[in-house]
Amino acid sequence: MINNFLSSKWSNGQPIPEGVFPRSDGRFSDNLSFLYSIFILAGVILVVIASIVCLRIKKIPLKEFINGIYISIPIAVIGASFFGKLGTTGEDWKIYRLFFFWEPGLSFFGGMFFGGTAAFVWFWYKKRVTKISIWVYADCIVPNVLLGQSIGRWGNLFNHEIMGKTVSDDNMNKITWLPTFIWHRLFYFRNPLTGQEYETLQFREPLFLYESIATFAFWLILVLLIPQLWKIFNKKPYKIDPYAFPCKFNKKVRWIDEKDLISYNTQIPVVYLKNSKGQLSLKMNWVWKKAYILYETNIQETKNLQNKITKRKEEQLKAEKNYKKINLEIKNKIKKIKRDNNNKELIKNIKSQKKSEEYINLKFQKSRIREFLGRDSKDLYNLNNPNKYFVWHSGVFASFYIMYISLIRILLDSFRDPYELAVKMHPALNYLSLFSIFLLGLVLFIFAQFISPKKWRESGWLYEKSY
């Protein structure tokens, strides 16, 4: 009976999809649609687990991360639902359904914007306590969103979402090579624009699959490969200081007696290999730990440089306090004069104090923006990297993610119908917003890699290494 019904409903001669059945309300559904929520939940859980692993590798306490999850994930879900359903039409549509996150139509960018903003605010609020740069958290969390996306997109298959352009009868070979359980679901039950059920079966390209593969592949690259590139293409510590870094690649000193070994000051003791003769050598990961990651600077030099940074901030706060004090004194004097005799000439003389050199200097020095933009941490940075190794600075991997995901969406959105874009029915505005997101990622990369480390770093904080 179902087959006959489907045959009359979709009469274009295509095979009847597996797992499709008519509901009591006359519409059709997929008997595996419940997998949508399972895949989405699995994606979120994997992001959390992968982020915990990254945080533990860096020895970062998990308390603030867990608290951040409680705050950011619910806000992300609401944001995803709001942006995903914004612009939806239909007879049954009501504005409060924008927040029905259990219904189809979740915007990835909406979720990232709302959830990311909430997480940023939380880590910004706690950073003075943890002394951990926000970008350290970003690098440990944001790239793993790719893993969640790659898993979550499979939920879209069983919910019949995130499909590409229609595949004609003559080009069915584009999808029939896929397993049956996939290509038999590559269609929409209803027109996404009008909500009306389709009269004929229209198979579509597996856009969800393209995005799933692309995000998973780049997750592997971003998490496993790119972080190691700085070690591969860098100048080698064992060439700069052979007697400090005995190792298998050190042509001059592969093994060394302990008395001849040059020691570096490190945050924890260096772990050496020892041969039968009692000589020492290093594994390559410990070469870089000793050379940079665990390298600890001279305490007094660090303190002197930090004092310069602290003094500048204290001068700004002092100027701000004195500026407010003078303004309050002027205001109170004017109030008193107005109350006593309202001598306009005397009021004018008091106001003229704002033209004094002292007042103008305080007004200039009190600016927090001026103080922030005028900071200089170059000497502190160089002290922590005396051999000037090229390193990936904190924030770089999060910016790589932003650039990559915007490029993927620019490419894949060309396969979508206008209604299915992030900015529905406005392709030009959609691509403009995606390009703006890419530029944002590029700007963040430039700041994180080349500007911030030498402008705003302070001692006692964790970046890509502890300062």
N, C-alpha and C positions, 0 to 999 in steps of 0.2 A: 504493500500500500504506500509506504514511504517512497519507494523507488518510482512508482507511478506518479506520485504527487510531484516529486522532484523533476521527473521527466517533463511534466507539463509546465512546471514553473520555469525551468531552465531548458529551453528547447534548442540550444545551439549545437547539440550533438557532442558536447564534451563529456568525458566520464563523470559519473556522479561522485562527488567528494565523499571521502570516508568520514564518519563521525558527525555528519550533519543530520539534524532531526528537527521536525516542526514542533514548536511549543504550543501551549494551550491558547496563547493569545494570537496565534496565526503566524507569528514570526518564526525565524529559524535561529538556531543556536548551534554551538560546537560542544559536543559532550566532554571536551577536555578544556573548556574555557576557564575552569577553576585553576588551571596551571599558570594562568597569567599572574595571579597574586603570589603564587608559590615562587615563580621565577624572580619576580620583583623583590620579594622578601629575601630570597637566596642571594641576589645581587647585593643587597644592602648588608647582609651578614658577611659576605665575602670581603666587601670593602672594609668593614670594621675589623675583621680578622687580619687582613693584609696590613692595615694601618697599625694595628697593635704590634705585629711582627716588626715593622719598620721602626716604631717607637722604641721597642725593646732593644733592637740592635744599637740604637743611639743612647741606650740607658736612660730614657726619658720616663719619668713616673706617669702612670696611666690615669691618675685621679682626675686631672683637668680634662683629659680627652674623653673619659666616660661621661663626665658632667656635660661636656660640650655636645655629646651624642644626644643626651636627653633633651637638650634645648634645640639643636639644629635640625634633627630628623623630622620631628612633627611639623616644624615651620617649613621645611623643604617640601613635604608632602602637600601641605596646604597651598604653597606657592606653585607647585607643579600642576595641581588641579585647577587653580585659578587661571593661570596663563594658558594651560592646555585647552580649556573649554571656553576661553574668552573669544567671542565672535561666533559662537555656535548659535544656530537658528533652528526653528521647527515649532510646530503647534504646541507641543508639550513642554517647550523650554521655559524655565523660570530662572531668574537671576541667582537664586540661592543654590542652584545646582552647580554653580561654579566651584563650590566647595565639596561636592560629592566625589571625594578622591577614590572611592571604590568603583566608580564608573569609568569606562574607557575615556581616554583623552587626558593624558598627563604630559605636561611640557617639561622636557629635560632642562632647558635653559631657565624656566621658571623655578624649578626645584633647586638648581645650582645657585641662582641669584638669591633666593630667599634663605636657603640653608647655608650657603657660603657667607652671606652677610651676618647671619646669626652667629655662626662659628667664629667669624672674624671679631665681632664685638666681644664675644666671650673671652677669646684668647688675648685680645687687647686689654681687657679689664684685668686679667690675671697675670699679665706679663711682668709686672713689677714685683710680683711675689715669686714667680717661677724662674725669672731671669732667663727665659727661653724666648728667642726671637719668634714672632708669629710665623715667619717664613720657614722656620724649622718644622713647625706643625704642618704647614701647607705642603712642604715637600714630602712629608711622611703620609699625608692623607690624600691630597688631591690626585696624584697620579693613579692611585688605586681605584678611583672612580671609573677609570677605563675598564677595569675588571668587572665592576658592577654593571656597567653598560653592556658589556659583551654577554653577560648572563641574562640580564633583564630583557634584552631585545628578543630572546626566545619566548618570553611571555607574550610579546606582541603577535607572534605567529598564531598562538592558540586563541588570542583575542581578536584575530583578523584585523590588525592594525599595521602601520608602517610598511605599506606596500608601495611598489613603484608604479611605473606606467603600465597600461594594459598590454598584454601579450596577444597578438593576433593569432588566428588559427594556423596560419602558415609558419609562425615562429614559435610553436609550442615546444620545440626542441631546446629552447632557452631555459625551460624550467623542468621538463620531464626527465632530465638526467638526474635530478635531485631525488632523494628517497620519497616514496609515495606519501608518507605522513607529512612531508613538508609541502610538496607541490599541490597536493589535494586541499591545502588550506590557503593557497595564495589567491584569495579573492575576498571581496567585501560582501557582507549580507545586504548592507544598505548604502546608499549614496551618502558620503560624508558631509556633503553640502546641504542636501535637502532632508536627509533622514528617511527617504523613501526606499522601500526594498527594490532591488534590481529585478527586472523581469527576465533577464538572461544572465547566465553565468559568465563573468569576466575575469579570467586569470590575469595575474599581475606579476611583475618582477619581484624577486625576494629582497627588497630593500633592507629588511631587518637583518638578513643574513650578511649582506655586504657590510653593514655597520658593525655587526657582532664580530666578524673576522678582523675588520680594520682596527677596532678598539682593542681587541685581545692581542693582536700582533704588536701594536704600539705599546701596550702595557708591558709586554715582555722586553721590548727595546728600551723603554724609558726606565724601567725598574732594574733590569738586569745588565743591560749593555752600556747605555750612556753614562751611568755613574762611574764606570770603570775606565772610560776613555781618557780622563785626565791623567791616569797613571800610565796608560799605554803611550800617549804622545807627549809626555812631559820629559824634561831633562831628568836624568836618573841620579838619585842621591848617592849611589855607590860610585858614580863617576866624579861627583863633586867632592866627596869625602870618603875615599875607599876604605880607610882604616876604621871608619865608624859604622860601615854597612857591609860587612862580609856576607856574601850570598852566592848562589850558584851562577848568577850573571855577572858577578864581579870578577873580571879577568885578572885583576891584580891581587885581590885577597878574597879567596873563597872561604877559608877557615883561618881563624886568628887566635893567638893566645890571649887570655883575658888581660894580661898586663899591657898588651899592645893595643887593646881596644879603646877607641875614643868614645867616651860616654856623652850622651845628651841628657839634659834635664827633661824628664817626662812625667806626666801626671800619675802614671802607674809604672811599676817596673817592667822593663822590656823582657820579653820571653825569647830566649836564645835556644838554638839547637846545640847539642854537644856531641862530639865524636869520641871515639875510643881514646884519643890522645888528650882529651879534655879541652880541645879547642872549640871555639864558638862560631856559630853562623846564624843567619836570619832567614826565615821564610819571607817571601815578597810582601805579604800583607803587613808583616811587622817592620819591614823596611820603611814603608810609607807611614806607618804609625809613629815610628821613631823620628822620621824626618819632618813630619808635618802634623798629623792628626793628634798625636799625644804630646807633641813638642810643647814644652812649657817655658815661657819667657822669664827673664830676670824680674823678680818681684818688685824691686825698687824702681827699675825703669818703667815697668807697667804702672806703678803707682804714680810716678811723676807725670806720665802722659795723661793718665786718667784725671789727675788733679787739674790739668789745664782745661779739660772738657768740663769738669765739675765747676771750676771757677767761672767759666763763661756763663753757665746756667745760673749760678748763684748771683752773678752781676746783673743778669736779666731780671731775676726775681726781686732783687734789691731795688733796681730801677723802677720796676712795676709798682712795688710797695710805696716807694717815695713819691712816685707820680700820683698815685691815688691819694696819698696823704696831703700833698700840696693842693690837689684839686678840691679835696674836702675842706681844707683850711680856707681856700678862696671862697668856696660856696657858703661856708658858715659866716665869714666876714660880711659877705654881701647880704645875706639874710638879716644879720644884726643891724647893718646900716639901714636897710629898707624898713626894718621894724622901728628904728630909733628916729631918724630924720630924713631918710631917703635922699641922701646927698649924692646926686648923680655924678658929680665930679670925682668924689672919693671912690664911688663904685667903678668909675672908668679907670682910675689909677690902680685899683686892686686887680681888675681884669687885665691890665697891661703886664702883670707878672707873667702871663702866659707867653709873652714875647721875649722873656728873658732867656739868656743863653743856657742857664741851668735847666729851665723848664723844657726848652727845645731838645737839649741833650737827653734828658730823662725820657721824653716822648720817643726819641729815636731808640734809646737803649732798652726800653721796656717791651719792644716788639718781640713776641715769641716766634713769629715767623722769621724775622731777621736773625734771631739767635739760632733757630733750627737750620735755616739755609746756610748760615755762616759757619757751621761746625766743620771741624777738620780732624778726621781720625786716621789720616794717612800714616802718620808715624806709628800709631798703635797697630795698624794693619801690617806695616812692614816689620815691626818687632815680632809679630806672631808668624810671619812668613819671611824670615831673613834671607833665604835662598831664592826668593821670588818664584816659587813653583806656580804653574798655572793650575788653578783649582776651580771646581764648580762651587759657586757661592750659594748660600741658602736662599731659596726663592726661585732658583733657576728652573727646577723640575716642575714646579707648579705653573710657571709661565710657559714652559714647553707644552704642557697639557692644554692650556688655554689656546695657544696658537694652533695646535694640531686638531683639536676638536672643532674649532671654527672652520678650518680648511676642509675637514671631512664633511661637515654639514653643507658647506658651499658646494662641494662636489655632489653629494647625495641629494640635495634639494632640487637639483636639476632633473631628477627622476620623479619628483612628486607633482601632484596636481596642486594648483594655486591654493586651494582651500586647506591643504594639509601642511602648509608652511608654518613656521613659527609665527610669522606675521601673516595671518590668513588673508588671501586674495590680494596681497600687495607684494609681488615678487621683488620689485626694485627696492622697496623698504626692507624686505627680509634680507636680501643680499647686502644691503648697506649696513644693517645691524650686525650681520655676521662678520663683515669686513672690519667693522669698528671693534668687535670683540677680538679679532686677530691683531689689530693694531694695539689694543690694550695689552694683550699678551706680549707683544714685541716690546712695548714700552717697559713693562714690568721686567722683562728679561734684561734689557739694557740697564735699568736701575739696579736690579739684583746683582748682576754680574760685574758691572763696571763702575757704578757710582756709589751705591749705598755702603759697600765695605770700606771705602776710604773717606766717607763723609760722616756717618752716623753710628759707627760701632763704639762700644764701650767695654771696658774690662769687666769680668765677672759674669758675662752672658754666654749662652750657647748659640753658636751659629753653625756653620758646617764643622767647626771644631770649637772647643771651649776656649774662651778668651780670659 
